[in-house]
Structures are given as C-alpha cells and as structure tokens.
Amino acid sequence: MALLDIRNLSAAYGDVPVLFDVSLHVDEGEVVSLIGSNGAGKTTLLRAVSGLISSQGELFFSGEKISGLDSHRIVEKGIAHVPEGRQLFSGMTVAENLRLGLPRSITKTESLRRMESIYELFPRLKQRLGQIAGTLSGGEQQMVAIGRGLALQPRLLILDEPSLGLSPVMVQSIFETVKKLRDSGMTLLLVEQNVTESLKCSSRAYVMDAGHITIGGAANDLLHDPKVRAAFLGGNFVEI
C-alpha cells in the first residue's frame, strides 16, 4: 500500500486551473522526484497535499483519506513540508526556528533528542543556535528549514526546490543530505530543478507538464529517457 496516494487531483488559483486529474503515489521508504519546467504545477501539487490550497480529487496517507483536512491536521498525520524559498522566521534565532517544528505533545527529553539528531545531520547549526536566522547564508538557512521539518520526525518529508539559489558546494551538500535521509529509510517527495541530481537520488520519478503527469517510472530509466533528456538538455540536465 502506498504511503501517499494522489488520485485525480485538480486545483486552481481563482478561475485559473493549474492541476488536471493528477495521480501518483509514493511508497514507504522511497524517494520520489517530481520534475518539470517552471510553472508546470509542481509546487501547487505539494501545496495541495499539505492542505495549503483547496483541491478536488482524493488524497490518501497511509490508507486514510486526508482530502479537505486543514494543514495543521495533515502535519499531525506525519507530513512535513519544507517549502520553496525556506520561509524561515528571519527575525528569530536558529534554535527558535527549529523548535517550531517540534510537536507540542512530546516530552522535554524527546525534544532534546530530536534536536540532537538535527545537529548530527547539520553540525554547523549547533554552532549557530543563537544566531538570527535572517543573517545566515542561503545554504545554512536551507539546513534550518530542513531541520525544522525533521523535528516533526515525519513519515513523509516533502522538499520543494531545496537547492534553489545555492552555491554549487551547498547544492552538493544538500543532495548529500537527501541521500543520508534516503539511506536512513525516510520517505521523501522531492521537487527539484536540478534534474540530474534529483533523479540520481530517487527510486522513482514523475514528469509534470502544464498541470499533467506526462511520464512516470523508475528514476534511472527516466535519467536515460531520450524525451526527458531532450526536455531538460538546456537546463540542469547534463550528459552523464
């Protein structure tokens, strides 16, 4: 059974339709990439899954229907969404931003354990706990955003453009983090313009175009698919 099952999902902004009968699934323990050009509807899909926008169709998480639930209820089910652009509270410290991801119901001991696990993944953050988040580099801010999502200990982590705007060194660091999370058994749904790297760290992938899923399959197959290569040859998709 799929952990996340999206069936015939449609969504619009006002009178402008964006998604058209999108269906896909993410099985537990796998990394699934959603690739496509800017404006294809990828972020809209993620926002619909997280309950941030209304949609039509059906959403199931671990076999339970979550369509129509408020976003905070979806978080409670175990879905953490790291949005495009990080969206940190720039005037708050690193520690304060990270603690916002912790559920209120857990004990202080458990909170400390979860924070320590974040520091193990991102040692640099432990050195910057008292620093104002808005003064961090872009890469460090992305670490905080991912750490905040991981504080939930989610069953599904959604990452929207985690390498956007980062230096090449930080891009590689972020993808190494994705691989570590994958290897730990975490389930991830990844939207990323760096098509080559996202497919390399994924088990399966879908291509979205103009609000439709056009191709889906094993990530390695799509990595060598002539249609996918042709579509992304002018961007971050490079010869391998």
LINNOR-V960754 format. One record per residue. N is the residue number from 1. NEAR is the number of other ideal C-beta (glycine too) atoms within 8 Angstrom. Layout:
# LINNOR-V960754
N:NEAR + N:NEAR
This chain:
# LINNOR-V960754
1:5 + 2:9 + 3:12 + 4:14 + 5:11 + 6:14 + 7:9 + 8:9 + 9:16 + 10:12 + 11:14 + 12:9 + 13:7 + 14:4 + 15:3 + 16:6 + 17:8 + 18:9 + 19:15 + 20:7 + 21:9 + 22:16 + 23:9 + 24:10 + 25:8 + 26:11 + 27:8 + 28:7 + 29:6 + 30:11 + 31:11 + 32:14 + 33:14 + 34:14 + 35:16 + 36:9 + 37:6 + 38:4 + 39:4 + 40:10 + 41:13 + 42:12 + 43:10 + 44:13 + 45:15 + 46:15 + 47:9 + 48:15 + 49:14 + 50:12 + 51:11 + 52:7 + 53:9 + 54:5 + 55:11 + 56:6 + 57:12 + 58:10 + 59:15 + 60:13 + 61:15 + 62:9 + 63:5 + 64:7 + 65:6 + 66:12 + 67:8 + 68:4 + 69:9 + 70:6 + 71:9 + 72:6 + 73:10 + 74:14 + 75:12 + 76:7 + 77:12 + 78:11 + 79:14 + 80:13 + 81:12 + 82:13 + 83:9 + 84:8 + 85:6 + 86:10 + 87:5 + 88:12 + 89:8 + 90:7 + 91:6 + 92:9 + 93:10 + 94:13 + 95:8 + 96:10 + 97:13 + 98:15 + 99:10 + 100:9 + 101:11 + 102:12 + 103:6 + 104:4 + 105:3 + 106:8 + 107:5 + 108:5 + 109:6 + 110:8 + 111:11 + 112:8 + 113:8 + 114:13 + 115:12 + 116:8 + 117:9 + 118:13 + 119:10 + 120:6 + 121:9 + 122:11 + 123:7 + 124:8 + 125:15 + 126:8 + 127:6 + 128:10 + 129:9 + 130:6 + 131:9 + 132:8 + 133:16 + 134:7 + 135:5 + 136:11 + 137:6 + 138:10 + 139:12 + 140:11 + 141:12 + 142:14 + 143:12 + 144:16 + 145:14 + 146:14 + 147:14 + 148:13 + 149:15 + 150:15 + 151:14 + 152:11 + 153:5 + 154:11 + 155:10 + 156:14 + 157:13 + 158:15 + 159:14 + 160:12 + 161:11 + 162:13 + 163:13 + 164:8 + 165:3 + 166:11 + 167:7 + 168:6 + 169:7 + 170:13 + 171:12 + 172:8 + 173:9 + 174:14 + 175:13 + 176:8 + 177:12 + 178:14 + 179:9 + 180:9 + 181:10 + 182:10 + 183:6 + 184:6 + 185:4 + 186:9 + 187:14 + 188:14 + 189:14 + 190:15 + 191:13 + 192:13 + 193:9 + 194:10 + 195:13 + 196:11 + 197:12 + 198:13 + 199:14 + 200:9 + 201:11 + 202:13 + 203:7 + 204:11 + 205:15 + 206:12 + 207:13 + 208:15 + 209:9 + 210:5 + 211:12 + 212:9 + 213:10 + 214:6 + 215:10 + 216:8 + 217:9 + 218:8 + 219:13 + 220:7 + 221:8 + 222:14 + 223:11 + 224:6 + 225:10 + 226:5 + 227:7 + 228:14 + 229:10 + 230:7 + 231:9 + 232:11 + 233:7 + 234:3 + 235:7 + 236:9 + 237:10 + 238:5 + 239:2 + 240:4
